[in-house]
Amino acid sequence: MGHLGPEFDKLLLFVDIDGVISLFGFPPAAPPAGTWTSVDGVPHLISAAAPGHLLALARAFDLVWCSGWEEKADEHLVPVLGLPVRPPFLTFHRPQANVHWKLAAVERHAGGRPLAWIDDAFDDSCHAWAAARRAPTLLVATDPAVGLGGDHVTRLEAFARTWRRG
């Protein structure tokens, strides 16, 4: 296990939105607790648990939006979530064949920094990329009907503590 080093104080946490913060796939008659918001006319149920979880994670991680929402994350989510900072967002370009559409942007932003990435749609290319990275990398998968939960926060905080020691 390694120390983070002087070049940065926190690990990166790439945060997907749909399926992590904006929930879907739940039974229509039994939606989870949350706040409905409209993004370009599309309704999204923002998890009631997400604001507290993200605030807790922001103590150990530099948050980065990792979503097709791109700049819309700031416009629509920061006020709803009550975040004290505006996380940067990734911009995505045309993906390479047989590679997850977010990987190039994640790699470009992360460089050699240790990171965690929470998403509801990892594929084999994500797992192969994470295993091949020299820097510590944790992929955390969510159920899109539930999103970011306390168990995910516990796992992410333990990962951050492991890399702070050293």
N, C-alpha and C positions, 0 to 999 in steps of 0.2 A: 504494500500500500504506500502511497506517496503523498507528500505535502503539496499543497496547491501552488506554492511558489510565490515570489514577490510580484509577478506581473499581473495578478488578479487576486481578488479576495474571495470570490464566490465561484462555484460551479455554474455552468449554464443550465437552464431548464427550458427546453423547447416545449411550448404548450400549444397543442391543437385546440380548436374551439368546438367544432361539430363532433359530438360524441364524447367530449370531455367536459365542456362548460355548457354548451347548448345541447340539450338532451333530445333524443328522438328514439323511436322504436318501442316506446312504452305503450301499454294498453290505453287507448283513448279515454276510456271510462275511469282510468286510475292514473292520471299524470302525477309525476313526483312533485315535491314542493319546489316552487321556483317562481320566476317573474317572466311573463311574456313580454317580448319586445319585437318590433318589426324592423327588419333590415331589408331595405329596398323592396318593401311590400311582402316579404316572406316572414311569417311568424316563427319565432325561436323561443323555446322555453329555456331560460337561463337558470341553472341549478341554484337552489337556495343555499347549498353548502359551498359552492364554488368561491364566493368572496372570502370567507374565513380560511379556506384551504389555501388559496393563492396568497393571502397575506402572510400566513404561517410559512409557506414555502419561500416567499420573498426574503425572509431573514437569512436563508442559507444559499439561495440561488439568485442569479440574474435571470429574470424572466424574459423570454423572447416569444412573441406570437409566431406560431408555426402552422399557418392555416391559409387556405385559399381566400379567407376574408381579407388578407393583406392589410392595407391601410384602414379598412372599415372596422377593424378590431378596436382601434383607438376611439374612433367616432362613436361606435355603438356600445362597446363593452366597458370601457374605463368608467363612464358615469354610472352604469348599472352595477358594476362590481365594487365601486368605491375604492379603486386602487390609488395609492398615493403617488405612484409613478406611472409613466406611460412606457410600457415595454416596447422595445423596437419590434418591428415586424419583418418577416422574410418576404422577399419577392421571388416568385417562381418563374422559371423559364421552361422552355420545351425540354422534357426529360429525355434521357438516353433510353434506348430500347432495353427492356428487361430490368430496369432500375426504378425504384419507387420515385414518384414525381417530386417528392420533397427533398430527397437525399442531396442533390447538388447544392441546394441553397443552405441546408443544414451544415454541410461540410465547409462551404465557403465562409459562413458566419463563425463557425466553431474553431476553425483552424486546428490547432493541437490542444485546445482546452478540454479538460474533463467536462462531461455533460450527461444530463439525463434528458429523455424525450418521452413525453406522455401523449399517446395517440390511441385512437380506436381502430386504426387500419394499417398496422404494420404488415409487411409482406416478407418473403424470404430474403429479398435483397437488403432490407433494413437489418435483419438479424446477421447476415453475412458481413455487412459493413461494420456493425457494432463490434462483432467478434474480431475483426481485422484491425480495428483502430488501436493505436499505441496508447492513447489517452483513455482513462477510465470512461466507460460508456454504459449507461443503464437505459434500457427501453422498458417502459411501463405501459401496458395495454389496459384500456378501459372498455367496459360494456357501454355502448352509446345510450342505453335506456337509463343508466345509473350515473355515468360520468365519474369525475374525480371524487374519490371517497377518502375517508379517514385512513383506510388500510394503505392506499397509495401514498398519502402524505407520510405515514409512518415509515414506509419503505424508502421513500425519497430522502427523508431526513436522516435515516440510518446511513444511506449511501453518502450523503454529504458529510456526516460526522466521520465516517471511515477515512475520507480523503482529507479532512482537516487535521487529523493526527499525522504525525510523521516527522 
